[in-house]
Amino acid sequence: MIVRYRLIEDWLAEEGIWFPWGMFYENLSDIFVDCTLLVRAIPDDDRRKGRYFDQRIREFRPTIEEAEVVLGEYADRYRVRPEICTVEGENHREIRARLWEILFDEMEKQRLERQAGYVIPEPAYYAVHEQSNETGDDD
């Protein structure tokens, strides 16, 4: 089974960056038959977003190309990346596990990119080394 997906990013205002939050992916399984798309997201204590997205998926029945419609009132804080990617697996469970790996790989990739762009400032001090007073003079 090959499933198409699109990454969802969350706007982290304090850091001024878009950060991977989850993905919408095609529902090719025999579960949740009233959903054209499914959501896979990072562990989140606010499950309201997931329920809201699920409700909009049931209401609008978007294709993966139309996934932006799912964001609704969250469109100012979330975005769907334009790239449509694919993942392959034997069944729905394998697909979900692979999507989980992809999501955390994306998070790690972005973290490393941010670190690589960080310039370590030069120290504002200079080390002082003691010098011996060996001038050959006997005091």
Secondary structure, DSSP 8 states (H G I E B T S, - for coil): -EEEEEEEEEEETTTTEEEEEEEEEE--SSSSTT-SEEEEE---S-THHHHHHHHHHHHH---GGGGGGGTGGGTTTEEE-S--EEEE-SSHHHHHHHHHHHHHHHHHHHHHHHHHT------SS---------SS---
